[in-house]
Amino acid sequence: MSTWNTKQAPDGGWGWAIVVASFISQLLAYGSPQSVGVLYPEWLNTFQDSKGMTALVGSLVSGVGLIASPICSACVVNFGARPVTIFSGVMVSGGLMLSAFAPNVQFLIFSYGIVVGLGCGLVYAATVTITCQYFDKRRGLALGIVTTGTSIGGFLYATVQNELIALFGLDGCLLLIGCFALNIIACAGLMRPLHLPAYYLKQRAALAEKAEEKVLEMTPVVEDPIKKNQSANILIPGETKDPPPYEKSLVSYVALVQLVKKKQKEYSEYLHSMAELLQNRVFLATCVSLFTYCLGAYTPLLFLEDLAQREGLISGISIIPLVSIMSIAAGVGKLLLGVMMDIRWMNSIFLYAFTLLGTGVSLLIIPVTRNYAGLQVISALLGFFSGNWSVIPYMTTKVVGMDRLTEAFGILMFFGGFSIMLGPPVAGWIYDWMHSYDLAFYFSGSFVLLGGAGLFLAALCCQNKNQDETNMPDTECVNDYDKVATVA
């Protein structure tokens, strides 16, 4: 391990094996959640529950991982990418297999929504972190390859799940893709760490401290003749006394109080820092826009297939489902929008606002589209604009600066994750109320448009008034690119 316990990234060599393993891990973990729209009509037919309650399954599997991203990152820092990836493989596979035996939608909410969602969050944190450790100069390329695994997984799994349902039924499909997910554990075997995790460092320090104490105990003590008489009573065997029990309990109580005060101080400082961030107009507008975007943008991922079937535009699911088109277009969008960020005159905030406006318009067009080819084009547009997740880390850096990127990104992910969990169920409940998807898509599109327009106006108003907040120097973003990569 000493050979690999180095801080220098090799930028190649075994790093490409890490990239392949991470790519396959994300493909296997996110394949089913990214194509959950194929499973949604089957769950409706099987359990005959409301669309709002059934939609909660698909929204949780995407939102739980985002909300728990700080916990997932802490697990990777403390235990390392390999153990976390192994544990996440067990969670994803176990959650999918448990879902095959679900007696009702409530059980699916736990097995598929929460268990699989947390497993996906752990896989993402582990794969991105270890990729950043192995790459420095080529980190952007490596991360681009790794994160594209989610889009390709969604593209492949939509067709695979459709065929497996036709051959083996819904239960057999979930069992088989759960078996596929076990290969995440095999991928973890390739993730040889460059840095020892914090947990192992603490264990090593504790062992070294115990060994040092044993050496000191075994070292002969040379007595001072002058103090021999004064310490005679201490050296007589049998006269050493342990402190009374009440003193031990008092010491433990004092230590506990000090620990609580220390943690309380840290939490209050963190809340104060969060309040300072939210006082930034552009950052607050970014949080609101991400909330409104996720509130509406994940609706078509669940409902487009069901909409096409109920409107009679197609019988069953086509060979290339709409969610497959969205997934492959999302991969293209991530790459192209990421390349556009390298253009010096490109403003990341305005670009992100443009993708929100495009998403909102596309959602509003869905209710008036009366043919399947139109839905395919709209799916491609929605998928391409959903590649704006690659813009968020760079945009956040421009708004709050590099020093506060990690904290600000955690706040953004909380807004996004909470909104993803809320959006599809609300759209489903609107359908249960109106018995039509039209109002659900109008609702989603209006919220996305509102968020994009608000962010655009906030950035436009603050650009001349406070240039430092919206235009941080480029050198600041380049010098510490590591933090951008870890949340990309």
C-alpha angles and dihedrals in degrees: 000000000000091000090058098040093095132120096219115101111226093213092212139005109076088005090080089056086053090051092051092047092047092047092052091045092055091044092053095043100043099033096091098036091050091052097038089126088079091056095043097076090046092053090049092053094043102046100024091215127146119286092238094055093043092048089057088072093060095041094051094052089060100035102044093061092052096047091047094046094110090053091046091050091049090053091053092048093050102038106020134245098279099057091041092051091049091050092046091051089055090048096048094044094043093047093051093047092047089052089061088066096043111139094194144001093267090063089048090054088061102036101038103020103042106020097042091039093055090045091054091050091052092048092051094049093046097046095045093046096051091044089055090051093055098043134053112150094028095037095116092054093045093049091046091056093045098047092046085069090080092057095044089046091054091048094051099038094053091063094036094051091047091054094043091052090052092049105035107012128243095298094049090048093054092046092051097047087046088057090049089054091059087075087075086077090056090050089054089063090070094053098098106179123238093195128041109242120246093252093059092044090054091048091049091049091049092050091048090050092051091048090051091051091051091051091051091049092052093047111101113246116228108216122222108234092214093057095038094098093045093053097038093104091054093051094051108103116245096024097090110105130200117231114267117267093249090058091052092050090047091053091048091049092050091049091050092049091050091049092050091049091049093050091044090053091049093050093047090050090050092050090048090051090049090052090052091052093050090053087068104096096211093047091048089050088049091054092048093046092050090049093051092042094054089043090065109017096069094052096085091048088068105026108036095082092047090046092053092050097045093047089052093241090129136004111234120335121320125238089259105035122212091250089058090056090049092050097050091044089051090056091052090046093053092053097043096043089046090053090049089058089066091063106102097218093047114112108213094202094055091044091052091047089051091054089051092051091048091050092049093051091047091052092050091053094055097080092054094047110105103179136060095236089060091053089051091054091047090049090054091050093047091048093049093049090048087066085080088098086085089060096053099079092049093044091049090052090054092050104043104014131245097283093064099035098108094049093045093047091053090055091049092050090052091054091046096046094048091049093049090054090050104041107065095043090051090050089048092051089050088056091048088053100042100024088225136090094217097088091042092058093042088052092049096045094048093053093048091049091048092053094047093048092047093051092047093051093044092051092045093050094046097042095083097027098052111015093169094064097050100031112044113177115272092233090065091057094048102043095060100029090145093082092050091051095050092060099034 
